[in-house]
């Protein structure tokens, strides 16, 4: 006998988890469609070189696979939904009309060490705009973040915004070599989780290299370079922040380009109705993936900062260039559905149900089985989610107890007495109220109960 167990880093979602999880997915989808984003789906398996960009030094741990009869064809499971999107845009230039606003939802796979809220298989829900360099596109992503969190009923969240161009100007401003930029940015990105002391120590740490000669940590910055970075990160937030950045980094054209883009985003975000207390420019936000070229954004839950970002992204104007000679600007963000759901569970925001049915027709009298099925069909065709009891319990009491355990709001009691009088007994299990209803009024009666 094979032991029934699940692989480390994966998770089963039983009905009581899937019902609220599906509600989360439906809510996100509705928000994205309100902004005019179109659905797109791509295969879970891609050519390995598509995912890695043909980079022999590709560092992300991905799941590789192959076809038994074609071992030379190297395949892998997608690690995000953005790279497949870039491939689609390049592959179908005549069918993808730009600007193209798309959303996609599906599982992705990464061979990372499992931890709280992070799995090896997880679902992402992305929204991206392809073919627009206008900062309004980035502002719309921030607005989608705000509207999504609000629609999910999350009371305390914050969207943090920065621009990689500003961060790319740190080398000129602080006086370190551009080759150290990725390590410096990776370290700065830890500021909100580890604090300045840990960041300072890592910036000063001697450079570490692996056997291939690749840097794996440490930036070996001087004390004056670290102090310059500290001065940059210590700039006070508020209306004057961008003025302060421009004064501090006046010798960096790329940084000034980034501050101008942030000014445009600031104006657009306010016009889109995002309250100032729900977002801010935060110079420590770097984002980890190397393909970001401009604005970056991430959403954190202020009641659960330890879980990290739950909705993040940025502008990636060069990604499509991996598959095409045509330059295509792009921006977008991704919801980490599993991490968000885990956070909502911890915050007590997940309402569990063990049934999706609004009504259960009890089936305890063999002479009324056809009538029960007729009533259920009438309700279903009117859009009311209705289940007929088909279990082993034969008594009214047993079936009623089952409906209570399944948390079904309403039951219909239909026996020979009710059939003879052409009525149904309708019991509201939330209020314990029971009434007799003519069969002709059953739909309107159920609708009224469910709307209360």
N, C-alpha and C positions, 0 to 999 in steps of 0.2 A: 504494500500500500504506500502511495506517495504522500508524504507529509504536506498538507495544505498550508503553505506559507508564502509570503510575499517577499520580493527582493528588497534589500536595503535601499532606501532613498526613493521608494515608490509608495503609493498610498491608494487604498480602495476607498471609494465613496459610496456608502450604503444609502438606501433611499432617504433616510432621515437627514443625511448630509447633502445628497444630490438635489433634493427639493429646494432648500434655500440657496444652494449653489447655482442651480439653474435660474433662480430668481435674480441672483446677482448678474449672471450672464445676460439675461433678458433686459435688465435695467441698463446695463452698459450699452447693449446694442441699440436700444431706443434713443439714448443720448447721442450716440454717434450718427444715427440716421437723421436725427433732428438737425445736425450740422451738414447734411447732404453727402455723407460718406457712403460709398458703395461697397457691397460685399465682394470679397475675393477669396478663393481657396487655392492652395498649392499642395503638391504631394509632401508627405512626411519624409520621403527619401529623395535626396538630391545627389547629383554627381559630386564626389568629394572635392574636386577642384573648384566647383561653384561655391561651396561653403568656405573653403580656405583661401579663395582668391588665387590659387596656385602658389601660395607662399609655402616654401619648404620648411620655414621656421614657425609656422602657425602654432600658437601656443595653447589655444583653448582645447580642453579635453572633450572630444566628441565621440559619439558611438559610430563606429564604422561597420559596414556590412558588405556583402557581395552576393551575386547570383551564382549558384552552384555551377551552372554550365558556362558561366562567363567570368571566371575569377579575375581576369585582367581588368574588368570594369569595376573601378573603385567607387563605392557608394557610401553614403553616410546619412544618419538621421539629422534633420535640421536642428540647429541650436537656437535659432530665433526665427521670426517671421519677416524680418526686414531684408535679409540677404535674398531669400526667394522672391520677394517683391521686386528688388533691383533686377534680378534675372528676368522676371516676367516683363518688366518695362522695356528692357533691352531686346527681348525675344519677340515682342509683338508691337513694334513701333507704329504700325498702321492701325492697330485695333485699340490701343491705349491712347485716348484723346487727353491731352494735357491742357490745363492742370487736371490731374487725376487724383481724386480723393477716395481712398479706399480704407475699409476696415477688414480685419481678418481675425479669426479666433481658432485656436487649435493647440495641441500638445507639442512641446519641443523637448529636446533631450540634451543634457550636459552631464559629463562624468565628474561632477564636483562632489566634495564631501558633504553628505547630508547634514543639515542643521535645522533649527527651529524655523518653520515657515519656508524652508528651501529644500527642494527635492530634485532628484535626477531626471524625473519626468514631471513637467509642470505645464500648465496652460497659460498662454499669453493671449491678450486681446489688444490688438494694435489699431491705431488710427494714423494714417500718413497722407501727406499731400505731396504729390510728385509734379514737378514742372513749374513751380513758382518760387521766385527768389524774394518775393515781397514779404516783409516782416509781419504782415497781417496773417500770413499762413502760420507763423510760429505763435502769434498771439492767439489764434484760434485753438491751437493745441492746448495752450494754458487755460483758455476758457472751457475747453472740453474737460480738462482735469477738474476744474472747479465744479462744473455742472454734474459730472459723474459722481464725485464724492458726495455732493449735495443730494443727488437722486438716490444714492444708496443709504441715506440717512446717517452718514458719519458726521458727528457734530464738530469734532476738533481735528482739523487738518490744515496743512500749509503747503503751498507750492513755492519752491525755491528756484530761482532763475539766475543763470550766469551766461557768459559767452566765452567759448574756447579761444576766440581771437584775443580777448583781454588776457587770458591765462597764457596764451602763446607769446605774448609780449613780455612775460616775466623774465625771460632770458636776457633780453635787451635791458630791461629796467634794473634787474638785480645783478647783472654782469656774470652769469654763468653760461657755459657752452650750451647751444641748442640741443645737443645730443643728450643732455640730462633732463630735458623738459618732461618726458613721459614719466620718469621716476619722481620728479618734483611734483607733478600734478597728481600722480597716484597717491603720494604721501599727503598732499594737501586735502585730498578728498576724504581722508580719515579724520579730519579735524573735529567734526561734529560728534563723532563716536568715541574718539580717544583723547581729545583735548590737545592743547598746544604743546605741552611738555613732551608727549610721545612723538608728535610731529617734528618738533625741533630735534629730538635725538636721532630720528631716522634721517632727517635732512643732513645732519652732521656726520652720520655714520659712513665709514669707508665703503667704497663701492664693492659689491659682491658680484662674482661672475660664476656661471656654471661651467661644466667641462667643454661646452661648445663656444665659450667665450662671450656668452650673452649675459648682460647685466641682470641680476635678479634682486637687487635691493641696494639701498644706500645711495646717497647723492654726493657725499664728500664735499658739501658746500662750506665755504668759509663763514666765520662768525658775522662778517659784514654782509654777506649775501643772505644769510638767514635773517638778520635784522631787517634787511630790505623787504624780505617776504613777510615778516611779521608786521611791518608798518603797512604793507598792502592789505593784509588780512584784517588789521585792526581799524581800518577806515570805518567810521561810524555809518550805520545804515540810515536811510532817510532820503529826503528830497535832494540833498546836496551830495549824495554818494558819487554819482557819475561825474560831477564837477571835480570832486576830490581825486577820483581815479585819473581823470584827464590831466590834472595838474601834476600828479605824482609820476605818471607814465608818459609825459609829453614827448619823450625821445623815442617812443615806439609807435610807428604808423599803424601796425596791425592792431595794437591795443586800442588806439583811438577809433579805428574802424569798428571795433567791437562795442565801444561805448555808444557810438552813434546808433548802431543797431538796437542796443538796449533802450535807448531813448524812444525809438520808434515803437518798439514792443510795449513799452510803458504806456504810451499814448493809446495804442490799439486795445490793450487789455482793459483799460479803463472804459473805453468806448463800448466794449463788449459786455460791460456790466459786472466785471469781476471785482468784488470789494477789495480795497487796499489792505484790509486786515487778513486776507486769505492768501496773499502772495507777496514776495519781496525779492529784490535782487540780492543775491548772496554770493560773494566773491569766492567762497570756499568750494562751491559746487563745481566739480571737474568732470564727473561721469567717467566710467572706466573704459568703454570701448573706444578703440583708436580711430573709428571712422567719423566721429563728430567734428564738424568744421566751423560751427558758429554757435548760436544760442543753444543752451542745454537747460533742461528743467527736470525737477523731480518733486514728487509729492510725498510728504511724510505725515504720519499720524502723531499729533502732539501728545496724545495720551499713551503712545507706545513707540517711542523713538527707537527703542532697541531693535525693532524688527526691520528697520531700514526703509528704503524707498519702496512704495507700492505701485507707483505710476510714474514712469520716467522716460526721458528720450532727449531728442535734440535735432539739430540740423546736420544733414550728412550729404553735402553737395557732390562728393566725389565717388560715392559707392557705385552708382550705375556705371561709372567709367570703367569698372573692372570688366564689364561685359560689352561695352560699346565705346566707339570713338566720340559719340555725342555727349556733351556735358549736360547733365540733367539735375537741376537743384531739387532738393527734397528735405522734408522735415516731418517729424512724427514722434509718437510716444507709445509706450506699451504698458498695459496693466498686467502685473504679475498676479493672476487670479488666485492661485493657491496661497501665495503669501498674504494677499489681501483678505482672503477668506479666513485664514488662520488668525489674522489680526482681529477680524470682526468677531470671531469666536471668543477670543480673549477679552474683548471689550463688551461682550454680552449683547452683540447686535445681530446675532443669528437666531431667527425664530424657526424652530424645528417643527416639522409635521411628519407624521408617518404615513400620510395618504394625501394624494392630490385631489381626491374626490370631494365635491361639495355636498353631495347627496349619496346616501346608501339606501337602496330599496331592499328591505328585509324580505327574505324568501323562506317562510316557515310553514306555509300551507301549500301542499302539492297541488291542490285544485286551483290555485291562483298563480301558478308559475307563468302561464301565458300572459295574464294581466300584468304581472310584475314586469315582464319583458316589454310589454307595450308601453307602460308608463315610463320605463327607463329610456326607451327609444324616443318618445316624445320630448323628454327633458334634454337628451343628448343633442337632438336636432335643433334645439333652441339654444345650444351653446352652454348648457349647464353640465358640468362634469359629474357624471352619475355612475355609480357602481352598483351591481346587483350582488347580494351575498351568495356565494357559491361554495362555501366551506362545508365542513362536516357537522356543524352545530344544527340541530333541528328545531330547537325551541325558540320562541320569541325572546325570552330573557337572555339566552346564550348569544343570540345574534346581536341583540342590543348592546350587550357587554362588549362584543367585538368591535362594534361601531364606535363605542366610547374609547376603547384602547387605540383605535386608529385615528382618533381625533377628527372624525367626520362631523361637520357642523350640523347636518340635518339628516334625519332618517324618515323614510316613508314606511308606514305599517299598513300592509294590505293582506287581509285574510278573507275568509268567506263572508263574514259579516259586512265588511267594507265593500266587497265586490257586489253583494246583493243590493246594497244601497247606492252603488256607483259613487262612492266617496273614497278618500284616502285619509288616514290619520298622519299628520305631519308633526314631527317632534323636533323642536329646536334643542339640540343637546347643550348649547351654551347657556340658555336661560331655563331649560327643563320645561318650557311651555309646550303643550300639545293641543292641536286643534284638528277638527274635522273639516275637510275641504272637498267640494265637488270635484270630480275628475277633470271637468272642463276648466277649473280655475287653478289647477296644480302648478302650471308654469308661472303665472303672475304671483301666486302665493310664495313659491320658492324664491323668485326674484326679490320680493320685498324682504324676506328674511335675510337673504345674503347681503342685501344693501344696507342693512341696519348697522 
